[in-house]
Amino acid sequence: MNNSLKKRAQEIFSRLKEVYLEAQCSLKFVNPRELLISTILSAQCTDKRVNQVTPALFAKYPTAKAFAEASIEELKDGIRSTGFYNHKAKSIKEAMKAVVEKFGGEIPNNIEDLLKLEGVGRKTANVVLGDAFGIPGIVVDTHVKRLSVRLGLTKNADPVKIEHNLMEILPKKNWTPLGHLMIYHGRLVCNARKPKCSKCFLNDICPSAEF
């Protein structure tokens, strides 16, 4: 692995951390089950909207068993405003059914078992591992994917390959916070359509910067 790339990756991480002191998971949850469900709901939806929906949802279905036994139509109604509610309701119900039947009602704390759950891909699994269990993982969402390419940290477009590229150039302790930091920067500065390169504190080390 190119040591200069590792050094630049660490410099990028350090600068992001210095600026975004408040960077953390913006989904509200109190346990791994709530975070898993919230992350499924966040697909193609803002975290703000998800946080508006989940208090009533978690009050109505306080356990994995309650979700597993929920009326699919009532579940759809409860999450309708998050979009794609038919697919999300099915994923949540099936995932919680598997949690009850295979894992005693508790969310598993390893990526292999998490990936066996309906509606759970590597992004969702790493969110749960990092923020609910404190197990390092790199979340590659649309922001992390975009910034990783723009910053020259990867040449890949595939999220799984990007995840492994980032794991190779950053120490494990930085994996989980990296996702939060890049998401903040992607939302506030390095936008998809009009990145604010002239105002970016990474522009001197970013190969994609335009002025």
C-alpha positions in Angstrom: 0.0 0.0 0.0 1.2 3.5 -0.9 2.4 5.2 2.2 1.8 8.6 0.7 -1.9 7.7 0.2 -2.2 6.5 3.8 -0.6 9.8 5.0 -3.0 11.9 2.9 -6.0 9.8 4.1 -5.0 10.5 7.7 -4.6 14.2 6.9 -8.0 14.3 5.4 -9.5 12.5 8.4 -7.7 14.8 10.9 -9.0 17.9 9.1 -12.6 16.6 8.9 -12.5 15.7 12.6 -11.2 19.1 13.6 -14.0 20.9 11.8 -17.0 18.6 12.4 -16.8 18.1 16.1 -20.5 17.2 16.3 -20.3 14.5 13.6 -22.2 11.5 14.7 -25.1 9.2 13.7 -28.1 11.4 13.1 -30.7 8.6 13.5 -32.2 8.5 17.0 -32.1 5.2 18.7 -31.7 3.6 22.1 -30.7 0.0 21.1 -29.4 -2.0 18.1 -32.9 -3.0 17.1 -34.1 0.6 16.8 -31.0 1.6 14.8 -31.3 -1.4 12.4 -34.9 -0.5 11.7 -34.2 3.2 11.4 -31.4 2.5 9.0 -33.7 0.4 6.8 -36.2 3.3 6.8 -33.5 5.8 5.9 -33.1 4.4 2.4 -34.1 7.1 -0.1 -35.3 9.2 2.9 -33.9 11.9 5.2 -32.8 11.0 8.7 -35.0 13.9 9.9 -38.1 12.3 8.4 -37.1 8.9 9.9 -36.7 10.4 13.3 -40.2 11.9 13.1 -41.7 8.5 12.3 -39.8 6.2 14.7 -40.9 7.3 18.2 -44.5 6.2 17.5 -43.3 3.1 15.6 -41.1 1.9 18.5 -43.8 2.7 21.1 -46.3 0.5 19.1 -43.7 -2.3 18.4 -41.4 -2.4 21.4 -39.7 -5.7 20.6 -38.4 -7.7 17.7 -41.3 -10.1 18.3 -43.8 -7.3 18.1 -42.5 -6.3 14.7 -42.4 -9.9 13.5 -46.1 -10.4 14.4 -47.2 -6.9 13.2 -50.0 -6.5 10.7 -48.1 -5.7 7.4 -50.8 -3.2 6.5 -50.5 -1.4 9.9 -46.7 -1.4 9.6 -47.0 0.1 6.1 -49.2 2.9 7.5 -46.8 3.6 10.2 -43.8 4.1 7.9 -45.6 5.5 4.8 -44.1 8.9 4.9 -40.5 7.5 4.6 -41.3 6.3 1.0 -41.0 2.8 -0.5 -43.1 1.7 2.4 -44.2 -1.6 0.8 -40.6 -2.8 0.5 -39.4 -1.4 3.8 -42.3 -2.9 5.7 -41.6 -6.4 4.3 -37.9 -6.1 5.0 -38.5 -5.0 8.6 -41.1 -7.7 9.3 -39.0 -10.4 7.8 -35.7 -9.2 9.4 -37.4 -9.1 12.9 -38.9 -12.6 12.3 -35.4 -13.9 11.6 -34.0 -12.1 14.7 -36.7 -13.8 16.8 -36.3 -17.3 15.3 -32.5 -17.4 14.8 -31.0 -15.0 17.3 -33.4 -15.1 20.4 -34.8 -11.7 19.7 -31.5 -9.9 19.9 -29.8 -8.2 17.0 -26.6 -10.1 16.1 -23.3 -8.2 16.5 -21.3 -9.5 13.6 -21.5 -8.7 9.9 -22.0 -12.2 8.7 -25.3 -12.7 10.6 -26.5 -9.2 10.0 -26.2 -9.7 6.3 -28.5 -12.7 6.5 -31.4 -10.4 7.6 -33.9 -9.1 5.0 -33.1 -5.6 3.8 -29.7 -5.5 5.4 -26.7 -4.8 3.2 -23.1 -3.9 4.2 -24.0 -0.2 4.6 -26.8 -1.0 7.1 -24.7 -3.7 8.8 -21.8 -1.3 9.3 -24.0 1.4 10.7 -25.4 -1.0 13.3 -22.0 -2.5 14.2 -20.3 0.9 14.5 -22.9 3.0 16.3 -24.9 0.4 18.3 -22.1 -2.1 19.2 -18.9 0.0 18.9 -17.4 -2.4 16.4 -15.5 -0.5 13.7 -16.9 -0.5 10.2 -16.9 1.8 7.2 -20.3 2.9 6.0 -20.2 3.6 2.3 -23.3 5.7 1.5 -23.7 8.1 -1.4 -21.7 10.8 0.3 -18.8 8.5 1.3 -18.7 7.0 -2.2 -18.6 10.5 -3.9 -16.0 11.9 -1.6 -13.7 8.9 -1.6 -13.5 9.1 -5.4 -13.2 12.9 -5.5 -10.5 12.9 -2.9 -8.5 10.2 -4.8 -8.8 7.6 -2.0 -10.1 5.0 -4.4 -10.5 4.4 -8.1 -13.5 2.1 -7.6 -17.2 2.8 -8.0 -18.4 -0.3 -6.3 -19.3 0.4 -2.6 -17.8 -2.9 -1.3 -14.5 -2.2 -3.0 -14.5 1.4 -1.7 -15.1 0.0 1.8 -12.1 -2.3 1.6 -9.9 0.4 0.0 -10.6 2.8 2.9 -10.1 0.0 5.4 -6.6 -0.5 4.0 -5.5 3.1 4.3 -7.0 4.1 7.6 -6.5 2.6 11.1 -9.5 0.6 12.4 -10.2 3.2 15.2 -11.1 5.7 12.5 -13.4 3.6 10.4 -16.7 4.4 12.1 -16.1 8.2 12.6 -14.9 8.5 9.0 -18.4 7.8 7.7 -20.0 10.4 9.9 -17.4 13.0 9.0 -17.7 12.4 5.2 -21.4 12.5 5.4 -21.3 15.9 7.1 -18.8 17.2 4.6 -20.8 15.8 1.7 -24.0 17.5 2.9 -22.4 20.9 3.8 -19.5 21.4 1.3 -18.8 18.6 -1.2 -22.3 18.5 -2.7 -23.1 16.1 -5.6 -24.0 18.8 -8.1 -22.2 22.0 -7.0 -19.2 21.3 -4.6 -18.0 24.4 -2.8 -14.4 23.8 -3.7 -13.3 27.4 -3.2 -14.5 27.2 0.5 -13.3 23.7 1.1 -10.6 23.2 3.7 -9.4 20.1 1.8 -9.0 21.8 -1.6 -5.2 21.9 -1.3 -5.0 18.1 -1.1 -8.0 17.2 -3.3 -7.2 16.2 -6.9 -10.7 17.1 -8.0 -10.8 20.6 -6.6 -12.0 23.3 -9.0 -12.0 27.0 -8.5 
